Amino acid sequence: MTKSQLSFRLRQNGPQSSRKEPRKKTPAKIQSASKQESNGPGILFPAGDTAFKTLLSARFCAAIWSHISDCDETFNYWEPMHYLIFGSGLQTWEYSPAYALRSYFYLMVHAAPAWIYHKILSPNPLLMFYFIRCLLGFVCAAAEVYFYKAVCKEFGVHIGRICLTFQVFSAGMFISSTALLPSSFAMYTCAAACAAWWQQRFALAVFFTALGSLLGWPFAALLGVPIAFDMLVRKQLYLDFLFWSLISAVVVLGPMVIVDSMLYGRLTIAPLNLVKYNVFGGSGPELYGTEPFSYYILNGFVNFNFVWVLALLSPLAIMMHHFFVPVKNKCTLYLPYWLSLSPMYLWLAVMMFQAHKEERFLFPIYPFICLSGAVTTDILQKLCFRVYSMVKKVPLGTHYLDKTIFLMISVMAITSCLGVSRVFALYRNYHAPFDLMMELNRYPTETKMPPKAQVQVCFGKDWHRYPSTFFLPNTNWHVRFVKSEFDGMLPAPYSSALNSTALVHEYFNDQNREEPSLYFDVDKCHFMVDLDLGTETELEPIYANKTDRWKVMKSYLFLNAKLSDRYFRVFYVPFVSDKYVVYGNFSLLQSTKLKIK
């Protein structure tokens, strides 16, 4: 049987168990670590190729079935990307040259494969949307398998296989893995940076950190602080750190500044502008809402269930392991637990105390939540075995996994079931906007309509659920917003001028102030997408009830959160949830008075 035919390998538990022995003489310090738990039982764990296939399958499922949970993803990334490829889309104030908070170069990196796909095959824009998502899933799976293999080497294959299970089945990874967001990009690069760091590949660690913070999200640089601490304080690699930091900055920041400056029409360093606005910009992001301290606690449990609880308990578990579990050899290969896991602690310590909180802000540490949960599970097994050995005499040489494997299986089974349950709930409750826009995308092929007709698709109170212009059949179709109870700043169509990215429009502002000129006349709408939850106001009527003006083309169920049970709307339980969950109708309406011509 060849190596490629093996789907699982049998190894001894320990941080060196999945690592090939080097030919050169191993230092005594590392030799002692490689003997850790060498008398333990053989452990079945997925090989790298099997782990990659498993992760890739899960990420492709996310690419196809996951909805867009944050309108920032639509309007700040999918829309300007559509503009770069097709020359049309919606622009937000953050892309105005007056503010220049976002990088077009970041979008170009993602848009390049889709642009090539478009030029060669001229596919439906909807296919390009899912093509980009699948590419994101592929990149995420590659970063995760690199992370998984590094965990196996640094922490041991037992922790590695638990961590992998948490990664595959958690709803948090399902949501974040294929999101076109800098925070997701930072998640990929942080996972890769820490994997390189645990393997003492400092040049790669510095580069991935720079890539995630300069090209992706500047605040992700915080996750590189432990790597810098290890290099500068513990190992005193001053020259290496300085050299690779400068090289990474030039390689990443250089082309970004050139491209963004050309498109914005002036010298632009987008990461610097974003930091200035969020940290030194007066009102800053708090204009867009604040959340209580408990927000991330509850959100973490929803996305990771008991894995989140285990992750938060990891500092306590590590201390108990230190005092109550006799350890003859090192538990990790190169770094102590507290330093290896410190990126998660550091990130939470900063983000938990920010007034403005959003789910995507925790994306960069999602792999660390899985790892910390796995570490705590492993320590719980050791503590249980310690208690068991004190109560009942065990034969000499008995390994802790012999008596506690049931605990690992129970944790993995419960958390996996809850994770899958959450994913099903997300799809059932919130996928309607995607389904409706797919129906609209098929309209030109199923009806006879002028090929060059200009079609207006309108959104009212549900503007934030619009998935993106990629769902429209072609560039002759346009999304418009009609007046609703919302009184903040809305996106506006990009100008048709050649230098549209460099134009400063007076209607854009950074105060989330309403601009009435951006609203569209509802009487000029050919289609309307509207959600009926049983309540209406003068500005937010139930358009489906206006049968003299609109006809319902298609409706899908969408969660009515206010009338649904808080637990059954979060987790789907077959044959039970439907009794406690209430849905409204998300409908695609067509005008009966305005003809397409």
N, C-alpha and C positions, 0 to 999 in steps of 0.2 A: 504493500500500500504506500503510495507516494505521499509526500507532505501535503500537497494540494488537495488530496482526497480526504484528509482528516478534518472533520468538522469540529471535533473536540480533542483536546490533548490532556493527558494525565500528567500531573505535576505535583511536586511537594509544595505545601503551603509556605509562603515566605516571600519577601520582597524581591529575591533574586530568582524566584521559581520559573519565571517565564523569560529569563534573560540567558543568552548564550554565554558560556564562560569565555572570557578573553584569553588569548594565547599568552599575553604578557603576564607577569607575576602580579597578582592582585594585592593591594595594600592590606595590611592586617586589619585595619578598621573595617574595610568593606568585606573581608573574608568572614569576620565574625557576624556581620549582618546577613551574609548569604547562608549561614547555618541556622538562622532563626527558624525555629519550629521544624527543623529538618526531619524530626522523628514523627511529624504529623502524618495523617492519612493522605492518600492520593486524592487530589481534588480535580474534578472535571470543571473545566472553564473554557469558554469560547476562544478559539484562536483568533488572530487579528482579522483574517479574511472573513471568518464567520461573523465576527462582531460587526464588521463593516457592512456585510450584506443585510444583517438584521437592522442596523441603524438606518441604512439607506432605504429599506422597505418602510420603516416607520416614518422617515422624513418625506418620502414620496406620498404616503397617505396624508400627511399634513399638508403637502403642497396642493393636493386635490380637494380635500375635504375641509380644511380650516378656513374660517371666514376672517375678514379683517376686523380686528377687535378695537382698533384705534384709528380714528379718522385722520390723525396726523400722518399715518402711513399712506393713506390715499392722497391727501392733498399736498404733502411735502415731498413725496417720493415717487409714487406711481404717476401722478399728473405731470410733474416736470419731466419725468422720463418719457412719457408719451409725447411731450412736446419735442424732446431731443430727437425722437425717432420719426415722428409724423408731422411735426410742425404745428401741432394744436394741443391744447390742454389747458388746465387751470393753474393759475399762478397765485401764490400766497404772498403776504407782505414780507415774509422772511426771505423771499427771493428777489425783493426789490433792491436795486443797487444802493438805495439809501440805507439799507440795513445789512444786506448780504450775509445772513446768518448761516446759510446752507451752501454746500459745495456742489457745483455742477460736475466737477471732476469725479466725485464719489459716485454720482449717478452714471457717468460715462463708463466707469469700470463695470457697472452692472448692465448697462444698456448695450455695450459693444457686442456680446453674443447674440442678443435679440435683434440688433440692427443687421448683423450678418445673416441671421435666419430670415429676416424680412427681405433683404436684398436678393437672396438666393431663391426662396420658395414663395414669397409674397403670401404668407398665411393670413388667416383671419386674426385680427388683433387679440381676440380672446385666447387663441392658441398661444400667442406670444406671452400673454400674461402667465399662463400655466407653465410655459417653457422656462421663463425666468424663475418662477417659484421652484421648479424641479432642479434648476441649477443651484439655487440657494440651498435646497435640501441636500444636494450632493456635497457642496462645500461644507455644510454643517456636519454631515456624516463623516467626512474626512477628518475634520478637526476633532470630532468626538472620538473616533477610533484611535487617533494619535493620543488623545487624552487618556483613553481607557488603557492603552498599552503602557503608558507612563505610570498610571496608577498601579498597574500590576507589578511593575518593577520597583516602584518606590514604597508602596504600602502592602503589597502582597496580592496574590491572585484571588484570595478569598474576598477581600475588600473590593477588588476589581470587578468580580462577577456580580456582586451585590450592586455596585455603582452602575454597572451596565444595565442591569434590570431596571433600576430606577430611571435611568435615562430613556430607555425604550418606551416605558409605559406611563411616564408622568405627563399630565396634561400641560404642565408648564413648558416642557420641551416641545410638545406638539404645537403649542401656540407660537413660541418664539423662533423655532428652527427655520421657518420659511417666511418670516415677516421681513419685508423690505424696509428695515429700520437700522439706523446706526447702532442702536443698543443690541440688536441681534448680531450685527457685524462685529461689535465689540465682544460679544459672547464667543464667537468663533475664535477671534484672535487671542482672547484671554485664555481660553482653554488650550490653544496651541502654545502660547507663551509659557504657561505654567508647566505644560508637559515637557517642553524643552528645558525649562529651569530644573525640574526634578531629575532630568538626565544630565545635568551640568553642561548643557549646550547654551552657554550664556549669550553668544552672538545671536542665535535664533530667538532666544527669550526676549532680548532687547528689541530686535526687529519686529517681532509680532506685537509687542507692547506699543511700539511707535506706530505701527500700521493701524492698530485698533483705535488709538487715541488721536492720531493726526488725520487719517483718512476717514475714520468712522466717527467716534464720539470723543471729544477732548477730555471729558470727565473720566473716561476709562483709564487715563494715566494713573489714577489713584490705585488701580489694581496692580500696577507695576511697582509700587512702593516697596512691597516685601522683596521683590527681586533685586531692586536697587540696594536695599538694606543688606541683603545677603552678599551681594557683590562688593559693596563699599565698606561695610562695617565688619562682617564676619570673615570675608576672604580678601579684602583689601585689593580688589582688582580695579584700581582707579583708572589706569590707562585703557584697559579693555572696555570698561563701562563708557568712558568718554569717547573712545574711538568708534564703537559701534552705535552709540547714541547719535553722534554727528553724521555718520554714514547713513543711518536709518532716516534721520531728519531730512537730509539732502535728497535721498531717493524718493521719499514719500511726499514731503512738503514742497520740494522744488517744482515738479510738474503740476501739483495742485494749484500753487500760487500762479503759475503761468497761465493755465487754462482758465481758472476762475477770473483772473484779472482781465483776460481777453473778453470773456463773456459779459462780465459786469461793467466793462468799460473803464475801470480804474483799478489801482492796486488793491487786491483783496486777499486777506488771510482769513478764510471763513471760520476755522476753529477758534482763532483769537476773538473774532467778532461775537461768536456764540458765548464764549466765556465772559466777555465784557458785558453782554446783555443780561445773562443769568446771574452773574455775581455782583457786577457793579452798575447794573442798569436801572436803578431806582425801583420801580414797582416790579419789574422782572416777570418771571413766570407765574407769580401768585395771582396775576390778573386772570388767569385761566382756571382758578379754583384751588382750594386748599382741602386737605383731608386730615382727619385725626390721627393720632399716633398709632391707633389700632389698625389702620388701613392695610399696611403691609403684613401685619400678623394674620389678618383674616384672608387677605388675598393669597398669601403664601400657602395657607392651608387648603384653599380652594384648588390651587394649581398643583400642589405636591402632597396634599393630605398628611398622613403621618410621617412621611419622609421629611417634611418641613419641621415637624415637632422634633424628630430625631436630630436634624441638623442644628436646630437652636440649642439642643441639649449637649451638643458635641464638646463644648469647653468643659462642662461639668463631667461628662463621661471620661474625657482625657485625664482630668485630675483624679478621678476615682481609679482609673486604670493605673496611674502613677503610684497611688498609695496602697491599693488593695490587691493588685495583681503582680505577683513576683515575675519579673522579666529577666531572664538570663542574658538574652541578646537584644540587639536593637529591634524596635518595632518598625522602623523605616530605614531606608538605605542611606540617604544623604542628610535629610533635614528632620528636625523635630516636628511633631504633630502641629504644635502651635504656629510654627512659621509656615508650614506647607498650607495650612488652612486659613492663614491670616488674611488673604484677599477678601474672603467672604465676610469675616468679622469687621474688617476695616470699611468695606462698602456699606454694610448695614449700619455701622456706627455713624456714618455720615448721612445716608439717605433717610434713615428712620426719623431724623430730627428736622428734615426739610418740610416746610409747610405745604409746598406743592408736591403732591405724590401722584405717580401714575404707574400702572402695572408694568409698562415696558422699562421703567427705570431699574428694575431688578433683573432684567434679562441677562446682563453680563455675568452674574454669579449663579445662574441656574445650574451649570454643571457642578459647581462647588456645593450647591445644596444637595445634589445626588451623592457626591463624594462624602460630605460631612455626615449625611444620614447613614451611609455605608460604614463609616468609621464607628459611629455610635452603635450600630447594630453589632459589629464585630466585638466591640468592648462589652456590650451587654452579654454576648455569648460567653466571653471570658469570665465576667463577673458571676454569671449563673453557674459556670463550671467551678469557679472558686468556692461558691457556697455549697454546691453539690459535693465537692471533694472534702469539705469540712464536716458535712453531715454524714456522708457515707464514704467508706474507704474505697478508693479506686485503685486498680492495678497500676503498678509503676509503668510509666511510658504512655498512659492513656492520653490521647489528645483531646483538647476541649471540644473540637468539632464532632467527636464521636458521640458526645452526650447532648450537644446543643444544636445540632443541625435542624431540629424541629423548629427552633426559634427563628432561624434564618428563613426557612421555608414559609413559616407563618407570616413574617413581616413582608416578604416578597409577594406572597399571594394576596394579602389584604391590600397592600399599597397598589399593586398592579390592577386589581379589580376596581378599586376606587378611581384610579387614573383613567382606565378605559371608560368607566361610568361617566366621568366628567367630560371626556371627549365626546361621547354619545350625546350628552346633554347639550353641549355647545353646538353640535351639528343640528340637532332637532330644534333647538330654541332660536338660533340666530342665523341660520344659513339662507333664509328667505330672500334677502336682497340679492344674493348671488343668483339664486334660481330665477328670480324675476328678470334680472338683466340678461340672463342666458336666453330666456324666452324672447326678449326684445331683440337680442342679437340675431335670432333666426327670422325675424319679421320680413326683411327684404327678400329672402329666398323663398318664403312661403306665400307672398302676396305680390301682386303686380303694382309696382310703384315706379315713378320716374327715377332713373339711376342717379341723377344729380340733384335730387330734391333736398332742400335744407330742412332738416327735421329737428324740432325742439323737444327735448325730454326734460320735464320739470320735477323738482323736488321742493317740498315745503318744510315742514317740521322735521322730516327725516333726512335732511341734507347730509348729516354726519354719518349716515349709513350707506352713502353712495360708494360703491366699490372701486370705480375708476373708469376713465374714458376707454380703457382697453376693452370694456364690455360692450361698447357701442359698435355697430357694424362697420362703420367707416368714418372718415373725417367730415362727411357731410352731416353727420348727426352731432348735436351739441347738447350738453347738459346745462340747465338753467336753474336758478333758485328763485322761488316766489316768496313773498313776505310771509313770515310766521311770527310766533311769539319770541323767537330768538332775536336778540338785539346786539349781537357782537359782529366782529369783522368776518366777512365771508371771502372765499377765493374769487378771483376774477379771471376771465379768459385771457390767455396770452395775446398780446398784440400781433397782428399779421405782418408787422414791419420786420425787415431783415435783422435789425438790431434790437429786437423786442426785449432781450434779456438785459440790455443796458439802459432801457427807458425807465425813468422815474415817474410813476403815476401818483397824482395828488390824492387819489382815493385810498391809498395804502397808508396805514398808521400802525404803530406798535403799542397802542393803548387799548386794543380790542374794542375800538369804537365803531359803531354801525355806520355803513356807507349806503344810503338809500338808492344811489344811482346804480348799484349792482343788482337790484331786484329786477325780475323779469315779469312782464305782464302775463297773468295767468290765462287770459283769453287768447294768447298767441301760442299756447302750449299744444303740441300734437299728442303728447303722452304725459301722464302724471303717475308718479310712484308714491303711494300713500299708505300709511299704516292706520288701521281702524282698531282702536283699543276701547271703543265705547264712549269716549269723551270727546268733546269738541268745543272750540271757541270761535269767535268771529274771524280771527286770523288763521285758525287751524280747524277748518270744517272737515267733516268726513266726506271727502270728494266722491266716494263710491255711492253715497246716498243721493247725489245730484244726478239722477238718471237722465234728466233732460240735457245734460252737458257732457256726461262721461258714461262710457260703457266699460264694464269690467272684462279685461282680456284674460287675466289669470290671477289667481290668489294662492298664497302659501301661508301656512301658519307661522306666527311669530310670537314669542313669549310675552305675556302680559305680566311683568315682574311684580307689579303692585298687588295683583289678585292671586298670585301663586304662592304656595308654601315655600319658605326660604330654603329648606333642605332639599326638597324634591326638584326645585328648579336648578339647583347646583349639581346634583348627582342624579343620573337616570337609573331608575330601578324598573326593569321590565314588569309589565302588568300592574304596577303600583303607581308609578309617577303620574300617569294620565288622570288619576283620580284627584290629584292634588295640584295639578298645574293647569293654568288657564291661558289660552292663546287668543290672539287677535288675528285679523286678516291683513296681510301685507299684499297689496293689490297693484297690478299694473293696469292703468286705465288709459283708454284712448278717447280722444275728443270726438264727439258726434257732430260737431258744428264746423270744425276746422279740417279741411281736406289737405292731404299731403300732395304738393305739386311743385 
